[in-house]
Amino acid sequence: MAKESMTSSGATALNTSNYNSNRGRIQNFFFQEQEFLYWPASARSNSGNTIFYKFYSTHMPNLWQGNSMSAIQNLMSKLQSNFALKQLGEISLFLSIQVLRQPACLFLTLQHYAEKLLQDSGFADCKAAPTPITPKANSNDNDNQPFSDPMLYRRLAGPLQYLSITRPDIAFTTNQICQHMHQPNVQNFQELKRLLRYIKGTSSFGLPITTGDLTLKTYTEADWASDPSDRKSISGHCNYLCSNLISWSVKKQVTFTKSSTEAEYRALSAATFDVVWLRRLIVDFDLAQSTPTTIHCDNTSAIALAKNPIFHARTKHIEIDYQFIRQHLNSSKISITHIPSTAQITDILTKSFLPARFHDLRRKLTIQKLND
């Protein structure tokens, strides 16, 4: 299912200082213009041209993306005749995200943001670490002592959540660190410093966006009872469109699970929910999926439970998840496929690894340097 790529993009600054008073005028312009059919996120013409846009209610730049530069310029001309407008050209920096154009892809990176974070935290000249977190080891009593400066911990940990927008390779570690914002201990601060040292060596890393067959696929995983503080499980899943990583999630499960199958099944349910939402979303981008979305899972028991039409009493406590997954299996929105644990990409979102395995998973996650 190949679609024409969005070859043209840009940014504009629309004077919206009186946005509330002009809101009606702006809406009327978009819904009354005759050449394009407009709705809140896109504009399509009978000639096949498509423009996607994002408006803000402040002086923030507004984004435009389309498959025809002439159609975008035509729309800009119409806007300029109605509103104060400044064209900023091709997008290169937005909300600290650098958009670097390459012959075969767009490259998204937060390198400037990462370097500023390291400079502000005093880690600009530190020794780089090969991984963001080390495999867990038994900690001593001194490591469990409260950290002396919780405000420093919070000031360093907070920006990491935004950095993970283009760096899912640090999503698991960031999730672990941010769970202790209220009362960090010495060990937590050591883990935070380790992550900053990893960022030092990978500040230029980012996400490539390429063209290709726009089929949605998903990987899901759970690490059963892995949190030593409360023995709750950690769920993770990531979604690809073509070879592009478009969304991911790392989350501690809310409830306790009594088996790895139950933990994996709850992770599978969360991934299914995300897939259903994404399938509905990309319809607006004219990318309707003609086949079921494949969800890759490495737990054979969870897959068997999802496909078993007979619901056993022993699994009644996860009946809602069971019925939800079964409904979308039967409606052909998803299909579930077994994948070997060695090929499970989402492992990087749920557990720590030694450098060799971590770097292999990071590569499969498509996190890389520019031109790699």
C-alpha positions, 0 to 999 in steps of 0.5 A, a space after each residue: 500500500 504505497 502512497 505518494 510521499 509528502 514532498 513539501 513542507 513549511 512553516 508560517 507565522 500567523 499573527 494570532 494576537 487577537 486569536 479569540 476575536 478573529 477565531 470566527 474569521 479563521 474558521 470561516 476561511 477554512 470552511 468556506 474556501 471553494 478550491 479545497 475541502 477543509 476540515 480541522 487537520 487537512 485540505 484536499 482538492 479534486 486534483 489529488 493535492 493534499 495539505 495537512 496543517 497545524 494551527 496554534 492560538 499564539 505566535 507559535 509557527 504553524 506547520 504545513 505539509 503537502 504533496 504539492 508546493 504549488 498548492 501550498 503556495 496557493 493556499 499561502 496567497 489566499 491566507 495572506 490576503 485575509 490575515 497578517 502572515 509571514 512565511 518562514 520557509 522549509 521547517 528546520 527547527 520546531 519546539 527544539 526538534 531539529 528537522 534535517 533533510 537528507 536525500 532519502 529521509 528526514 532526520 528528527 533530533 533533539 541534539 541542541 536540547 540534549 547538549 544544553 541539558 548536559 551543559 546545565 547539569 555540569 555533564 558537558 565534559 563527562 565520560 560517555 557510558 555505553 548504555 543508559 542503565 546497567 542491569 540491576 544488582 543488589 544494592 547496599 544500605 548506603 544506596 537506599 539512603 535519601 538523596 540530599 538534594 531532591 530539587 537537583 534530582 527533579 531539575 535534572 530528571 524533568 527535561 529527560 521526558 521531553 528528550 525521549 520524544 526523539 529518543 525511545 532508547 532512553 524511555 525505559 530508563 527515564 520512566 524508572 528515574 521519574 518514578 522517584 521524583 518525590 523521594 529519590 535515594 542515592 541509587 536513583 541519583 547514580 542511575 540519573 548520572 549514568 543516563 546523562 553520561 549515556 546522553 553525552 555519547 549519543 546526543 546527536 542520535 535521532 529518528 529517521 523518517 523514510 518513504 515506503 510501504 505504509 503498513 502499520 505493525 506493532 511489537 508488544 512485551 511485558 517484564 513480569 513483576 520486575 519492579 523490586 519496590 512493589 513487584 508490579 510488571 512493566 508493559 511496553 509496545 512500539 508502533 511502526 508505519 513502514 520502517 518508521 517508528 511513530 509511537 511507543 509506550 513504557 508503563 508500569 501496570 496498575 494492578 498486580 499480575 500472578 503470572 507472566 501470561 497475565 502480564 503479557 496479556 495486559 500488555 497485549 491489550 494496551 497495544 491493541 488499544 493503541 493500534 485501534 486508535 492509530 488505525 482510526 487516526 491515519 484514515 484522516 491521512 488517507 492511509 486506511 489499512 486494508 489488512 489487519 495490523 500485525 501485533 508481534 508477541 513473544 509469549 505463546 500462552 498469551 497468544 493462545 489465550 487471545 485466540 481461544 474461543 472458550 473462556 475459562 473460569 481461571 482467566 475470568 479476572 482478565 475478562 475485559 482485556 480478553 473480550 476487547 482483544 477478541 472483538 478486534 481479532 474477530 473484526 480483522 483489525 488486528 492479528 497476533 503473531 509469535 516472534 522469538 524473544 531474540 527478535 523482540 524489539 520492545 525488550 529495550 522498553 521494558 528492561 536493561 541490557 549489556 551493551 552488545 544486546 542494547 546496541 542491537 535493539 537500539 539499531 532495530 528501534 531505528 535510533 541512529 546517528 545522522 547518515 548511519 
